[in-house]
Amino acid sequence: MTSRTNGEDRKPRLRADAARNRAQILAAARTAFRELGTAAPLDEIARRAGVNIATLYRRFPDREALVQQVVIDGFTLVIEAARHALDAAPQDSLAAIEGFLLRLVDARDILVLPLIGGPVPTTREAVELQAQTALLLEQLMSRARSQGTIRPDATHMDLITTAALTCRPMPYLPTEQAATLATRHVHIFMDGLRPNGTRPLPPSPTHEELSVHLHAGPAES
């Protein structure tokens, strides 16, 4: 009786330990990927997570599985921010776009942005989340265009590019200064989105065009 009770008590504790290990591995992987790229040594990720390499492989059987989970988590965060922006200010689309970008700035230390220059999605789940992200961001921009609050030639790819560049790590700057610079960049971008006094833009690349280049790797000169 006592033995069975002790065994039952251990199960939730083991599940909690496994969940904590998984979260620590993913946090360490995000940091390592931002600093070293997706080729960061797995034993270094395990060391940063405070687990042994066997524990890492038990949670993620290979590097690709770990990379793709980081990609999925990144898309999930961006999707949540986009949905919040769509719901938070339906009558003020400009404020909604700015809120979306600032939300990502606040999360930049835990976000490996898989939009431009990040790990390429390869699993079905990651690819579906990528498509969902593009759809939500186009809804955000389309609403702003229809309300006349942004220039008519601005697209969701402009939003994706700005989000990716703004959230890139600035490892040599203190956190507060990096946040200030990122916020300034958002404000400058928002001023450039306004419809008055703008200059014509070159054509925007489509999501499909950028995806082809991301999957193909660096272009040859």
WOFENGI-V666173 format. One record per run of one state. SS is the DSSP state (alpha for helix, beta for strand, coil for the rest). FROM is the first residue (numbers start at 0). TO is the last residue. Records with the same first field share a line. If there is no record, write none. Layout:
# WOFENGI-V666173
SS = FROM-TO  FROM-TO
This chain:
# WOFENGI-V666173
coil = 0-0  36-40  49-51  59-61  88-91  106-106  110-122  147-154  166-173  193-205  216-220
alpha = 1-35  41-48  52-58  62-87  92-105  107-109  123-146  155-165  174-192  206-215
